[in-house]
Structures are given as structure tokens and as C-alpha cells.
Amino acid sequence: MVEATGVRKEIELDHATTLVALAGPANNQLKTIAAQLGVSVGSRGHTVLVGGSADRVELATRFFNQVCDLAREGIRLEDHDHFRAIHALEIDTDLHLRDIFSEVVITTTHQRPVSARGLAQKLYLRAMQSHDLTFGIGPAGTGKTYLAMAVAVRELLAKKVRRIILTRPAVEAGEKLGFLPGDLQEKVNPYLRPLYDALDDMIEPDRVDAMLKRGQIEVAPLAFMRGRTLNDCFVILDEAQNATSQQMRMFLTRLGFESRAVVTGDITQVDLPSGQRSGLAEAHKLLRDIDGIAFCSFSDVDVVRHPLVQKIVVAYEQRDRERAEHAAPRNEEPQS
């Protein structure tokens, strides 16, 4: 219940299906939204009854009204979008959710529109559109590679670039290529499979095969980039935390005329052998102040996979913080 010092407000949702979509079975989704907003919420007909402190009620008002605006435009937020929408409205009081969720990058082969699912993704899309080199750094499940792939496919289909080049280091925890069966291509294919999967989601598989044969799309290990100059193409380096310092330098200096590059990775998930520095972490330190290069950061808030993934990311990040605290040297009192 709302405390006596709180305020109450009625918000009329004039789009008939909005409240039904927000409420969910037995109003469970509405309860979750209320908890995220920090207010009490009830409903009567198409009216939402909100109570709480003045600033939280104001936030709730903006959220419900803007979700209704989106519904009128045919844009429906998924259940897992609500948290990121509320988070974005908290950060920017002048923001309208339309600025995030309305722009469709591309439509998948399953007729699902690919668009930003939060403020971090929106800023990432803007960076890729306005910079020749963009870094997307953050945990798994935040859409870094998938969105980069969507932009690359859009640019290729619009004939703004001649080729898409997708690459990642062939490095995984506890495995070495020499111990895997098959020839070189068979050895590296498992590492590149996620890139093929994303491609198949955006272009019909038969068309992908044809583009691969014509060289319009190339998927290759990072080592294959050495000695090349990549002109008139959209290049994506995925899992860049597993690129060594030398490999990162080699890759970044391959960029040619009329080309753009996107580098994605999670600097907390490095699988390089002990003693080898992540090229992604080093690049972030060396290049972050250079004009023309964009660095976009993602956090657990931006995870867009199964809701459990966000909780898993948070749990591991907490574990890592605790380990770092225990490992930090402590100033001990001198013994008397």
C-alpha cells in the first residue's frame, strides 16, 4: 500500500490491448513492472492506478504513456524489454521510448524485425552508423555481434559495401586446434558456427551459400586476415577478447578505403593462455580517446537472452568482484 506521504495517480491507457499486454497472466507481469518502477500499481478497466513517491510516480507515468504511444504505432514491447525501457527512462528524463524501439535495422527470415532493445543497443547502432571503427564491449547476450551482423547485412543488400567479412580468433578454453579432428577448415568451423547461425537468421540459407561462393560474404579465422587490405567491406571481429595484442594490431591495420569495422567482445571472459594480454583490453586503453573510434559499453542490464542469463551474468560478476577484493594487497599494521 502507498504511504500517507506518497501520491496517487490514475493513468488512462487509450489503447485497448496495452494493459492486457502489460498485465500478463494473473497480473504477474504488471507486478514485476511495478517493482521495477518502485511504485504500487493497480488496474481498473483501461486505467492504471499508480501510487508512490512523486518522482517514481512521474517515472511510471512516462513509462505507461509512452508504452501506449508505441502500441498505437504498432510497436509492442516484449516482456523482457520493460526493464530496459524503465532503466532508459531513469537515465534520460527527456527520452522517448520511440527513439529506441522504432528503428528497424533489418527483418529476419522469420519476419522478425531487428531493432534496438534498450538504450545501450540504440547508442551502439548510432555509433556503427557514424563511425568507421566501433567497439562493442560487454557480457554475452547483449546483442553486440547480432546487431553488428544486422547492420552489415543491411549495408551489403543496399550495395553500400561489396563484401561482409566475419572473423573471430580460433581460441577456446582448454582446447587447441591441433587436437581437433579433420583438416584446417573442419577444425576452425566450430569456432565460426555462431557467425553462420546469425547469417542464416537474416538471409535465406541458399542465398547465404551463394554469397559465400561469390565472395560477397567471407567467414574466416582471424589469422587469415594477415597481410590483407580490406577495402569496400564491412568487417566484424567477434570474440575479440581472445585476440592477442599482436593479432588486434594486425586486424585494426587491415582496414582499407570505404570500409567499416566492428569489434565485439567481453574483456571479463578471456580464454588466452596465462601471461598473454587480451588485445581487446589493450585496444580499449590505447584507442579510447581517438576521434573517429567509438567505444560502446554493455552491462548485465542489456542482456537480451533468456531472463535467467541476466541473473547468471550478475552472479558471476559479483563472484569476480569478491575474488578481486580478496586478491588485492592489504596494508597491514606493523607488529610491535
HELIX and SHEET records of a PDB file:
HELIX    1   1 THR A   18  ALA A   23  1                                   6    
HELIX    2   2 PRO A   25  ASN A   27  5                                   3    
HELIX    3   3 ASN A   28  LEU A   37  1                                  10    
HELIX    4   4 ALA A   54  ARG A   72  1                                  19    
HELIX    5   5 ASP A   81  ILE A   91  1                                  11    
HELIX    6   6 ARG A   98  PHE A  101  1                                   4    
HELIX    7   7 LEU A  119  SER A  130  1                                  12    
HELIX    8   8 LYS A  144  LEU A  157  1                                  14    
HELIX    9   9 LEU A  177  PHE A  179  5                                   3    
HELIX   10  10 LEU A  184  MET A  202  1                                  19    
HELIX   11  11 PRO A  205  ARG A  214  1                                  10    
HELIX   12  12 LEU A  222  MET A  225  5                                   4    
HELIX   13  13 ALA A  240  ASN A  242  5                                   3    
HELIX   14  14 SER A  245  LEU A  252  1                                   8    
HELIX   15  15 GLY A  279  LEU A  287  1                                   9    
HELIX   16  16 ASP A  300  ASP A  302  5                                   3    
HELIX   17  17 PRO A  307  ALA A  327  1                                  21    
SHEET    1   A 3 VAL A   7  GLU A  12  0                                        
SHEET    2   A 3 THR A  47  GLY A  52 -1                                        
SHEET    3   A 3 SER A  40  ARG A  44 -1                                        
SHEET    1   B 2 VAL A 104  THR A 107  0                                        
SHEET    2   B 2 PRO A 113  SER A 115 -1                                        
SHEET    1   C 6 ILE A 217  PRO A 221  0                                        
SHEET    2   C 6 ARG A 163  ARG A 168  1                                        
SHEET    3   C 6 CYS A 233  LEU A 237  1                                        
SHEET    4   C 6 ARG A 260  GLY A 265  1                                        
SHEET    5   C 6 LEU A 133  ILE A 137  1                                        
SHEET    6   C 6 ILE A 293  SER A 297  1                                        
END                                                                             
